[in-house]
Amino acid sequence: MQISIEISLYPLAEEQFKAEIWNFIRTLRAVEGLKVVTNGMSSQVFGEYDLAVSTVMNEIKHVHQTLGSAVFVVKFIGGDRSVPETET
């Protein structure tokens, strides 16, 4: 089963927040089997359900352990939504 996850990270630390976001994204991109797409508002993770969910949750935990204060906004969507829909 495939899943699509949209995630936004908002570190509450005042220093180097962009570096923390990019570290999070680089870690997700390093996982074989996941497709990670980013834009100015969020990142999207596509892949096999168990791999994608466990990876994202582990990285959220890691951020909370290392940064302390951070907000995540996450959407979980069943299926692979990596291909844009066309208007019919």
MOPAC internal coordinates of N, CA, C and O (Angstrom, degrees):
PM7 1SCF
backbone

  N    0.0000 0     0.00 0     0.00 0    0    0    0
  C    1.4559 1     0.00 0     0.00 0    1    0    0
  C    1.5268 1   108.34 1     0.00 0    2    1    0
  O    1.2310 1   121.20 1   -42.32 1    3    2    1
  N    1.3106 1   115.31 1   137.68 1    3    2    1
  C    1.4604 1   122.13 1  -179.71 1    5    3    2
  C    1.5291 1   110.49 1   -99.14 1    6    5    3
  O    1.2310 1   120.99 1   -23.85 1    7    6    5
  N    1.3327 1   115.72 1   156.15 1    7    6    5
  C    1.4606 1   121.37 1   176.74 1    9    7    6
  C    1.5200 1   109.12 1  -141.87 1   10    9    7
  O    1.2310 1   121.59 1   -27.53 1   11   10    9
  N    1.3150 1   114.56 1   152.47 1   11   10    9
  C    1.4581 1   122.78 1   172.78 1   13   11   10
  C    1.5222 1   106.89 1  -120.48 1   14   13   11
  O    1.2310 1   120.86 1   -47.94 1   15   14   13
  N    1.3285 1   115.97 1   132.06 1   15   14   13
  C    1.4631 1   121.03 1  -178.33 1   17   15   14
  C    1.5199 1   108.09 1  -126.27 1   18   17   15
  O    1.2310 1   120.76 1   -53.69 1   19   18   17
  N    1.3050 1   116.15 1   126.31 1   19   18   17
  C    1.4680 1   120.46 1   173.19 1   21   19   18
  C    1.5166 1   106.97 1  -105.50 1   22   21   19
  O    1.2310 1   120.57 1   -49.80 1   23   22   21
  N    1.3249 1   116.52 1   130.20 1   23   22   21
  C    1.4595 1   119.95 1  -174.30 1   25   23   22
  C    1.5198 1   111.17 1  -139.27 1   26   25   23
  O    1.2310 1   121.17 1   -42.40 1   27   26   25
  N    1.3143 1   115.36 1   137.60 1   27   26   25
  C    1.4605 1   122.47 1   173.50 1   29   27   26
  C    1.5198 1   107.99 1  -125.18 1   30   29   27
  O    1.2310 1   120.75 1   -45.61 1   31   30   29
  N    1.3143 1   116.16 1   134.39 1   31   30   29
  C    1.4654 1   122.85 1   179.34 1   33   31   30
  C    1.5183 1   108.62 1  -113.13 1   34   33   31
  O    1.2310 1   121.01 1   -51.30 1   35   34   33
  N    1.3194 1   115.68 1   128.70 1   35   34   33
  C    1.4560 1   122.24 1   177.86 1   37   35   34
  C    1.5273 1   108.81 1  -123.74 1   38   37   35
  O    1.2310 1   120.02 1   -90.52 1   39   38   37
  N    1.3513 1   117.57 1    89.48 1   39   38   37
  C    1.4651 1   118.85 1   177.06 1   41   39   38
  C    1.5299 1   110.02 1   -65.32 1   42   41   39
  O    1.2310 1   120.40 1   -41.67 1   43   42   41
  N    1.3045 1   116.84 1   138.33 1   43   42   41
  C    1.4513 1   120.54 1   179.41 1   45   43   42
  C    1.5202 1   111.81 1   -92.55 1   46   45   43
  O    1.2310 1   120.44 1   177.67 1   47   46   45
  N    1.3321 1   116.77 1    -2.33 1   47   46   45
  C    1.4573 1   120.89 1   174.86 1   49   47   46
  C    1.5264 1   108.66 1   -71.64 1   50   49   47
  O    1.2310 1   120.42 1   -38.95 1   51   50   49
  N    1.2876 1   116.80 1   141.05 1   51   50   49
  C    1.4656 1   120.52 1  -176.49 1   53   51   50
  C    1.5171 1   112.82 1   -81.14 1   54   53   51
  O    1.2310 1   119.94 1   159.12 1   55   54   53
  N    1.3147 1   117.73 1   -20.88 1   55   54   53
  C    1.4545 1   121.08 1  -176.53 1   57   55   54
  C    1.5259 1   110.58 1  -101.47 1   58   57   55
  O    1.2310 1   120.66 1   -41.62 1   59   58   57
  N    1.3021 1   116.35 1   138.38 1   59   58   57
  C    1.4556 1   124.42 1   171.00 1   61   59   58
  C    1.5221 1   114.62 1    52.85 1   62   61   59
  O    1.2310 1   119.85 1  -142.19 1   63   62   61
  N    1.3202 1   117.90 1    37.81 1   63   62   61
  C    1.4648 1   119.04 1  -178.68 1   65   63   62
  C    1.5174 1   112.05 1   -64.53 1   66   65   63
  O    1.2310 1   119.71 1   145.27 1   67   66   65
  N    1.3430 1   118.16 1   -34.73 1   67   66   65
  C    1.4703 1   119.66 1   178.66 1   69   67   66
  C    1.5209 1   110.85 1   -65.28 1   70   69   67
  O    1.2310 1   120.16 1   141.01 1   71   70   69
  N    1.3203 1   117.30 1   -38.99 1   71   70   69
  C    1.4663 1   120.48 1   178.59 1   73   71   70
  C    1.5229 1   110.59 1   -62.15 1   74   73   71
  O    1.2310 1   120.03 1   139.94 1   75   74   73
  N    1.3134 1   117.55 1   -40.06 1   75   74   73
  C    1.4630 1   120.80 1   179.73 1   77   75   74
  C    1.5286 1   111.33 1   -65.39 1   78   77   75
  O    1.2310 1   120.51 1   140.28 1   79   78   77
  N    1.3217 1   116.63 1   -39.72 1   79   78   77
  C    1.4684 1   120.63 1   177.92 1   81   79   78
  C    1.5226 1   109.87 1   -63.66 1   82   81   79
  O    1.2310 1   120.40 1   133.67 1   83   82   81
  N    1.3303 1   116.84 1   -46.33 1   83   82   81
  C    1.4633 1   119.92 1  -178.61 1   85   83   82
  C    1.5271 1   111.54 1   -67.43 1   86   85   83
  O    1.2310 1   119.75 1   146.08 1   87   86   85
  N    1.3171 1   118.08 1   -33.92 1   87   86   85
  C    1.4712 1   120.08 1   174.88 1   89   87   86
  C    1.5182 1   110.62 1   -61.88 1   90   89   87
  O    1.2310 1   120.70 1   137.27 1   91   90   89
  N    1.3250 1   116.26 1   -42.73 1   91   90   89
  C    1.4615 1   121.74 1   177.60 1   93   91   90
  C    1.5289 1   110.48 1   -59.58 1   94   93   91
  O    1.2310 1   120.44 1   132.76 1   95   94   93
  N    1.3280 1   116.76 1   -47.24 1   95   94   93
  C    1.4696 1   121.62 1  -178.82 1   97   95   94
  C    1.5250 1   110.64 1   -65.10 1   98   97   95
  O    1.2310 1   120.07 1   135.42 1   99   98   97
  N    1.3368 1   117.48 1   -44.58 1   99   98   97
  C    1.4687 1   120.43 1   179.70 1  101   99   98
  C    1.5301 1   111.52 1   -60.26 1  102  101   99
  O    1.2310 1   120.45 1   141.01 1  103  102  101
  N    1.3054 1   116.74 1   -38.99 1  103  102  101
  C    1.4656 1   120.38 1   178.75 1  105  103  102
  C    1.5207 1   110.76 1   -62.89 1  106  105  103
  O    1.2310 1   120.36 1   136.33 1  107  106  105
  N    1.3418 1   116.92 1   -43.67 1  107  106  105
  C    1.4688 1   120.06 1   178.08 1  109  107  106
  C    1.5244 1   110.96 1   -64.83 1  110  109  107
  O    1.2310 1   120.30 1   138.47 1  111  110  109
  N    1.3338 1   117.03 1   -41.53 1  111  110  109
  C    1.4709 1   120.85 1  -179.07 1  113  111  110
  C    1.5216 1   112.56 1   -64.59 1  114  113  111
  O    1.2310 1   119.98 1   155.50 1  115  114  113
  N    1.3286 1   117.64 1   -24.50 1  115  114  113
  C    1.4660 1   121.42 1  -177.42 1  117  115  114
  C    1.5270 1   112.70 1   -77.31 1  118  117  115
  O    1.2310 1   120.10 1   170.22 1  119  118  117
  N    1.3254 1   117.42 1    -9.78 1  119  118  117
  C    1.4668 1   120.79 1  -177.24 1  121  119  118
  C    1.5245 1   109.76 1   -85.03 1  122  121  119
  O    1.2310 1   121.33 1   -62.43 1  123  122  121
  N    1.3317 1   115.07 1   117.57 1  123  122  121
  C    1.4584 1   119.92 1   178.55 1  125  123  122
  C    1.5230 1   109.59 1   -65.25 1  126  125  123
  O    1.2310 1   120.77 1   -46.82 1  127  126  125
  N    1.3226 1   116.12 1   133.18 1  127  126  125
  C    1.4600 1   121.29 1   179.97 1  129  127  126
  C    1.5114 1   113.43 1   102.46 1  130  129  127
  O    1.2310 1   120.27 1   170.20 1  131  130  129
  N    1.3396 1   117.09 1    -9.80 1  131  130  129
  C    1.4653 1   120.29 1   176.70 1  133  131  130
  C    1.5134 1   109.99 1  -107.57 1  134  133  131
  O    1.2310 1   120.91 1   -38.64 1  135  134  133
  N    1.3044 1   115.86 1   141.36 1  135  134  133
  C    1.4606 1   122.40 1   171.59 1  137  135  134
  C    1.5270 1   105.93 1  -107.02 1  138  137  135
  O    1.2310 1   120.38 1   -53.80 1  139  138  137
  N    1.3333 1   116.89 1   126.20 1  139  138  137
  C    1.4581 1   121.52 1  -178.52 1  141  139  138
  C    1.5223 1   109.02 1  -122.38 1  142  141  139
  O    1.2310 1   120.96 1   -56.36 1  143  142  141
  N    1.3233 1   115.77 1   123.64 1  143  142  141
  C    1.4653 1   122.97 1   179.48 1  145  143  142
  C    1.5174 1   107.55 1  -120.27 1  146  145  143
  O    1.2310 1   120.41 1   -45.81 1  147  146  145
  N    1.3210 1   116.83 1   134.19 1  147  146  145
  C    1.4643 1   119.97 1   179.88 1  149  147  146
  C    1.5192 1   110.76 1  -121.23 1  150  149  147
  O    1.2310 1   121.59 1   -25.34 1  151  150  149
  N    1.3213 1   114.56 1   154.66 1  151  150  149
  C    1.4624 1   121.58 1   170.19 1  153  151  150
  C    1.5243 1   106.66 1  -143.82 1  154  153  151
  O    1.2310 1   119.80 1     7.84 1  155  154  153
  N    1.3106 1   117.98 1  -172.16 1  155  154  153
  C    1.4482 1   121.99 1  -176.07 1  157  155  154
  C    1.5174 1   115.23 1   -69.35 1  158  157  155
  O    1.2310 1   119.93 1   169.96 1  159  158  157
  N    1.3300 1   117.73 1   -10.04 1  159  158  157
  C    1.4612 1   120.52 1  -176.11 1  161  159  158
  C    1.5215 1   114.40 1  -115.10 1  162  161  159
  O    1.2310 1   120.35 1   151.51 1  163  162  161
  N    1.3389 1   116.93 1   -28.49 1  163  162  161
  C    1.4550 1   119.09 1  -175.01 1  165  163  162
  C    1.5263 1   110.09 1  -163.25 1  166  165  163
  O    1.2310 1   121.60 1    -2.94 1  167  166  165
  N    1.3109 1   114.54 1   177.06 1  167  166  165
  C    1.4615 1   122.10 1   171.41 1  169  167  166
  C    1.5165 1   107.46 1  -120.90 1  170  169  167
  O    1.2310 1   121.18 1   -32.91 1  171  170  169
  N    1.3088 1   115.34 1   147.09 1  171  170  169
  C    1.4541 1   120.78 1   176.30 1  173  171  170
  C    1.5190 1   107.80 1  -117.89 1  174  173  171
  O    1.2310 1   121.11 1   -45.49 1  175  174  173
  N    1.3282 1   115.47 1   134.51 1  175  174  173
  C    1.4643 1   122.50 1   179.82 1  177  175  174
  C    1.5213 1   107.01 1  -118.39 1  178  177  175
  O    1.2310 1   120.99 1   -51.58 1  179  178  177
  N    1.3231 1   115.71 1   128.42 1  179  178  177
  C    1.4637 1   121.81 1  -179.16 1  181  179  178
  C    1.5177 1   108.87 1  -124.94 1  182  181  179
  O    1.2310 1   120.94 1   -41.56 1  183  182  181
  N    1.3255 1   115.81 1   138.44 1  183  182  181
  C    1.4529 1   118.40 1   177.00 1  185  183  182
  C    1.5045 1   112.38 1   167.12 1  186  185  183
  O    1.2310 1   121.83 1    10.38 1  187  186  185
  N    1.3316 1   114.10 1  -169.62 1  187  186  185
  C    1.4536 1   121.27 1   178.99 1  189  187  186
  C    1.5256 1   108.05 1   -64.95 1  190  189  187
  O    1.2310 1   120.67 1   -42.65 1  191  190  189
  N    1.3211 1   116.33 1   137.35 1  191  190  189
  C    1.4649 1   123.45 1  -170.06 1  193  191  190
  C    1.5284 1   113.33 1   -49.92 1  194  193  191
  O    1.2310 1   120.09 1   121.07 1  195  194  193
  N    1.3282 1   117.43 1   -58.93 1  195  194  193
  C    1.4636 1   120.38 1  -174.53 1  197  195  194
  C    1.5236 1   112.06 1   -62.96 1  198  197  195
  O    1.2310 1   120.44 1   138.05 1  199  198  197
  N    1.3262 1   116.77 1   -41.95 1  199  198  197
  C    1.4641 1   120.80 1   179.29 1  201  199  198
  C    1.5230 1   110.93 1   -63.22 1  202  201  199
  O    1.2310 1   120.26 1   131.08 1  203  202  201
  N    1.3236 1   117.11 1   -48.92 1  203  202  201
  C    1.4670 1   121.03 1  -176.71 1  205  203  202
  C    1.5240 1   111.69 1   -64.71 1  206  205  203
  O    1.2310 1   120.43 1   132.31 1  207  206  205
  N    1.3207 1   116.78 1   -47.69 1  207  206  205
  C    1.4700 1   120.18 1  -177.13 1  209  207  206
  C    1.5293 1   110.63 1   -65.93 1  210  209  207
  O    1.2310 1   120.04 1   133.78 1  211  210  209
  N    1.3254 1   117.53 1   -46.22 1  211  210  209
  C    1.4705 1   119.22 1  -178.15 1  213  211  210
  C    1.5222 1   111.04 1   -65.70 1  214  213  211
  O    1.2310 1   119.97 1   141.51 1  215  214  213
  N    1.3275 1   117.66 1   -38.49 1  215  214  213
  C    1.4680 1   120.36 1   178.75 1  217  215  214
  C    1.5149 1   111.30 1   -64.55 1  218  217  215
  O    1.2310 1   120.21 1   132.06 1  219  218  217
  N    1.3282 1   117.21 1   -47.94 1  219  218  217
  C    1.4655 1   120.88 1  -179.85 1  221  219  218
  C    1.5247 1   110.49 1   -61.98 1  222  221  219
  O    1.2310 1   119.84 1   134.90 1  223  222  221
  N    1.3179 1   117.90 1   -45.10 1  223  222  221
  C    1.4656 1   120.36 1  -178.76 1  225  223  222
  C    1.5320 1   111.66 1   -65.41 1  226  225  223
  O    1.2310 1   120.22 1   140.92 1  227  226  225
  N    1.3330 1   117.18 1   -39.08 1  227  226  225
  C    1.4646 1   120.11 1   176.96 1  229  227  226
  C    1.5192 1   111.45 1   -63.83 1  230  229  227
  O    1.2310 1   120.15 1   140.40 1  231  230  229
  N    1.3257 1   117.33 1   -39.60 1  231  230  229
  C    1.4619 1   120.47 1   179.88 1  233  231  230
  C    1.5285 1   111.53 1   -71.57 1  234  233  231
  O    1.2310 1   120.13 1   144.86 1  235  234  233
  N    1.3305 1   117.36 1   -35.14 1  235  234  233
  C    1.4674 1   120.04 1   174.35 1  237  235  234
  C    1.5306 1   109.23 1   -61.62 1  238  237  235
  O    1.2310 1   120.48 1   135.04 1  239  238  237
  N    1.3148 1   116.69 1   -44.96 1  239  238  237
  C    1.4662 1   120.66 1   178.38 1  241  239  238
  C    1.5253 1   110.74 1   -60.53 1  242  241  239
  O    1.2310 1   120.54 1   136.11 1  243  242  241
  N    1.3260 1   116.58 1   -43.89 1  243  242  241
  C    1.4663 1   120.92 1   179.65 1  245  243  242
  C    1.5366 1   111.06 1   -60.22 1  246  245  243
  O    1.2310 1   120.31 1   136.29 1  247  246  245
  N    1.3139 1   117.01 1   -43.71 1  247  246  245
  C    1.4732 1   120.51 1   178.73 1  249  247  246
  C    1.5221 1   109.87 1   -61.94 1  250  249  247
  O    1.2310 1   119.98 1   134.66 1  251  250  249
  N    1.3122 1   117.65 1   -45.34 1  251  250  249
  C    1.4632 1   119.80 1   179.69 1  253  251  250
  C    1.5316 1   111.82 1   -64.44 1  254  253  251
  O    1.2310 1   120.04 1   145.74 1  255  254  253
  N    1.3134 1   117.54 1   -34.26 1  255  254  253
  C    1.4598 1   120.42 1   178.18 1  257  255  254
  C    1.5205 1   112.35 1   -71.58 1  258  257  255
  O    1.2310 1   120.19 1   144.47 1  259  258  257
  N    1.3316 1   117.25 1   -35.53 1  259  258  257
  C    1.4603 1   120.06 1  -175.49 1  261  259  258
  C    1.5220 1   113.42 1   -93.14 1  262  261  259
  O    1.2310 1   120.09 1   139.17 1  263  262  261
  N    1.3265 1   117.44 1   -40.83 1  263  262  261
  C    1.4635 1   120.72 1  -179.16 1  265  263  262
  C    1.5181 1   112.51 1   -89.50 1  266  265  263
  O    1.2310 1   121.19 1   148.99 1  267  266  265
  N    1.3004 1   115.33 1   -31.01 1  267  266  265
  C    1.4610 1   119.45 1  -174.63 1  269  267  266
  C    1.5112 1   110.65 1    86.81 1  270  269  267
  O    1.2310 1   120.10 1    96.19 1  271  270  269
  N    1.3022 1   117.40 1   -83.81 1  271  270  269
  C    1.4588 1   121.44 1  -174.53 1  273  271  270
  C    1.5236 1   111.16 1   -95.94 1  274  273  271
  O    1.2310 1   121.14 1   -64.85 1  275  274  273
  N    1.3227 1   115.43 1   115.15 1  275  274  273
  C    1.4621 1   121.99 1   176.47 1  277  275  274
  C    1.5221 1   107.60 1  -156.58 1  278  277  275
  O    1.2310 1   121.29 1   -34.53 1  279  278  277
  N    1.3153 1   115.15 1   145.47 1  279  278  277
  C    1.4585 1   121.44 1   177.84 1  281  279  278
  C    1.5244 1   107.93 1  -110.72 1  282  281  279
  O    1.2310 1   120.78 1   -44.30 1  283  282  281
  N    1.3300 1   116.11 1   135.70 1  283  282  281
  C    1.4584 1   122.33 1   174.22 1  285  283  282
  C    1.5161 1   108.57 1  -118.46 1  286  285  283
  O    1.2310 1   120.82 1   -42.89 1  287  286  285
  N    1.3240 1   116.03 1   137.11 1  287  286  285
  C    1.4572 1   122.17 1   170.59 1  289  287  286
  C    1.5251 1   104.87 1  -116.99 1  290  289  287
  O    1.2310 1   120.65 1   -60.00 1  291  290  289
  N    1.3394 1   116.35 1   120.00 1  291  290  289
  C    1.4558 1   120.63 1  -172.11 1  293  291  290
  C    1.5290 1   110.33 1  -132.27 1  294  293  291
  O    1.2310 1   121.32 1   -41.37 1  295  294  293
  N    1.3324 1   115.07 1   138.63 1  295  294  293
  C    1.4651 1   121.53 1   172.81 1  297  295  294
  C    1.5200 1   107.69 1  -122.42 1  298  297  295
  O    1.2310 1   120.31 1   -46.54 1  299  298  297
  N    1.3207 1   117.01 1   133.46 1  299  298  297
  C    1.4554 1   123.39 1   176.43 1  301  299  298
  C    1.5266 1   107.77 1  -111.00 1  302  301  299
  O    1.2310 1   120.62 1   -56.18 1  303  302  301
  N    1.3321 1   116.42 1   123.82 1  303  302  301
  C    1.4548 1   121.56 1  -176.77 1  305  303  302
  C    1.5283 1   108.07 1  -126.63 1  306  305  303
  O    1.2310 1   120.33 1   -58.65 1  307  306  305
  N    1.3265 1   116.97 1   121.35 1  307  306  305
  C    1.4536 1   120.25 1   179.20 1  309  307  306
  C    1.5144 1   111.33 1   -63.32 1  310  309  307
  O    1.2310 1   120.50 1   -42.74 1  311  310  309
  N    1.3176 1   116.64 1   137.26 1  311  310  309
  C    1.4571 1   122.10 1   178.66 1  313  311  310
  C    1.5089 1   112.43 1    95.74 1  314  313  311
  O    1.2310 1   121.14 1    -9.84 1  315  314  313
  N    1.3208 1   115.43 1   170.16 1  315  314  313
  C    1.4646 1   122.40 1  -179.79 1  317  315  314
  C    1.5261 1   109.03 1   -93.78 1  318  317  315
  O    1.2310 1   120.74 1   -71.30 1  319  318  317
  N    1.3091 1   116.20 1   108.70 1  319  318  317
  C    1.4641 1   122.18 1   179.68 1  321  319  318
  C    1.5219 1   112.02 1  -102.58 1  322  321  319
  O    1.2310 1   120.29 1  -157.99 1  323  322  321
  N    1.3352 1   117.05 1    22.01 1  323  322  321
  C    1.4615 1   120.30 1  -175.92 1  325  323  322
  C    1.5206 1   112.98 1   -74.39 1  326  325  323
  O    1.2310 1   119.89 1   162.19 1  327  326  325
  N    1.3165 1   117.81 1   -17.81 1  327  326  325
  C    1.4592 1   121.53 1   179.20 1  329  327  326
  C    1.5245 1   108.17 1   -98.45 1  330  329  327
  O    1.2310 1   120.18 1   -60.01 1  331  330  329
  N    1.3332 1   117.26 1   119.99 1  331  330  329
  C    1.4775 1   118.76 1  -179.62 1  333  331  330
  C    1.5272 1   111.92 1   -60.77 1  334  333  331
  O    1.2310 1   121.32 1   -39.06 1  335  334  333
  N    1.3124 1   115.07 1   140.94 1  335  334  333
  C    1.4544 1   120.35 1   176.55 1  337  335  334
  C    1.5239 1   109.28 1   -75.33 1  338  337  335
  O    1.2310 1   120.51 1   -32.52 1  339  338  337
  N    1.3096 1   116.64 1   147.48 1  339  338  337
  C    1.4570 1   120.75 1   176.25 1  341  339  338
  C    1.5105 1   109.39 1  -104.67 1  342  341  339
  O    1.2310 1   121.65 1   -30.73 1  343  342  341
  N    1.3041 1   114.44 1   149.27 1  343  342  341
  C    1.4701 1   120.05 1   179.48 1  345  343  342
  C    1.5216 1   108.78 1   -72.56 1  346  345  343
  O    1.2310 1   120.75 1   -45.10 1  347  346  345
  N    1.3073 1   116.17 1   134.90 1  347  346  345
  C    1.4753 1   119.11 1   179.70 1  349  347  346
  C    1.5041 1   111.04 1  -108.99 1  350  349  347
  O    1.2310 1   120.10 1   180.00 1  351  350  349

